[in-house]
Amino acid sequence: MYGNIKEQLAETLTEIREAGLYKTERQLESAQSSHVGVAGSGVLNFCANNYLGLANHPDLVKAAKVALDEWGFGMASVRFICGTQTQHVELEDKLSAMLGTEATILFPSCFDANGAIFEVLLDAQDAVISDELNHASIIDGVRLSKAQRYRYKNRDLADLEEQLKASADARRRLIVTDGVFSMDGYLAPLPEICDLAERYDAMVMVDDSHATGFVGATGAGTPEHFGVTDRIDILSGTLGKALGGASGGYISAHQEIVDLLRQRARPYLFSNAVAPAVVAGSIAALDVVAQADDLRDTLHSNAQLFRSLMSDAGFTLLPGDHPIIPVMFADEHEAQAMAELLLERGIYVIAFSYPVVPLGKARIRVQISAAHSEDDIRTAAQAFIDARAAL
Ligand SMILES: *Cc1c(COP(=O)(O)O)cnc(C)c1O
């Protein structure tokens, strides 16, 4: 019986609204792209994780259409019963080849991959040492395990070393970090993290969701960028961002780790296999990524151009090279008002404020894509200047 739970929940919803934290969803009236339809008009999209512009790429769409005819719509099974097509294994092998790892296992999402790994690998004798700004799925995955928990300050090597010393009694230790922190666009200092891991005999796991496909010379992500591919024990990542943006995630790691995940990972054993069209589209995405030096160059030059136009106009940006470009504002109302003025000017961006980012660090997170033209980038920067004048 629902009873007075209705009123209790309504009260909670009111609290969320009054705190200014209520999220509404804008509805796209088009496919995901650099140009999308919103509320009856065309706008430039600067808030998608569509870094290489593959979300609506003709090769991926074609591969997915062919797969519908050849492989059907759904799997109606988990992988270990009758949910593994040859193309699922092909996609896993292709990911391993691209990432330079021994083996890969697909999950319904990266959220599920991170939900699976800690419980399988670590128990109460073990410790996980986690960056404080790691993705929610890592935090939840750690909670699902019985491992002892240590947290270090974001990218702070001295604090990481403290936590390694504090966890000296553990049987196994795993340091886990996002490869790129999504609110800042900052990269984790992987070489130094690997040095500490070696000194203190810990494994290293990197969640490279905001890097795979476009960071590193061949798009193999932050380990490639830093030249530490051989020193990373576990990689997690998503098919839901640069690699086509549909859905699915993976763990790519040493053979024994992947083998054990196939035996024990609960989101793998008890959730449906990735849909055939998504698998085929993702294989096509990896083929595009393997030949995508031009897309990576365009993405990089677009990001550089936006950074320089905005800096020249006097905006405060967080520094870096990543296509996540946070434009900082003094207070959250200003960031929010700017995002609304920008949408009126045809630029779709999102303002983030406390508690998603620290108090006083409100920002508009601009996300650049290779699908943007130089003109799109200049239009966006000019819209920021115009919106600021109108504020
Ligand atoms: C987006 C993201 C995820 C979740 O990926 P899904 O495949 O959408 O579940 C996990 N970790 C990080 C760091 C992410 O940015």
The ligand as an ORCA input file, in Angstrom:
! r2SCAN-3c Opt
* xyz 0 1
  C      30.592      7.461    -18.264
  C      31.458      6.795    -17.274
  C      31.131      5.535    -16.747
  C      29.826      4.865    -17.072
  O      29.829      4.335    -18.358
  P      28.506      3.623    -18.897
  O      28.999      2.678    -19.931
  O      27.650      4.720    -19.451
  O      27.868      2.943    -17.755
  C      32.016      4.940    -15.891
  N      33.170      5.540    -15.533
  C      33.504      6.753    -15.996
  C      34.789      7.386    -15.570
  C      32.663      7.427    -16.878
  O      32.990      8.632    -17.321
*
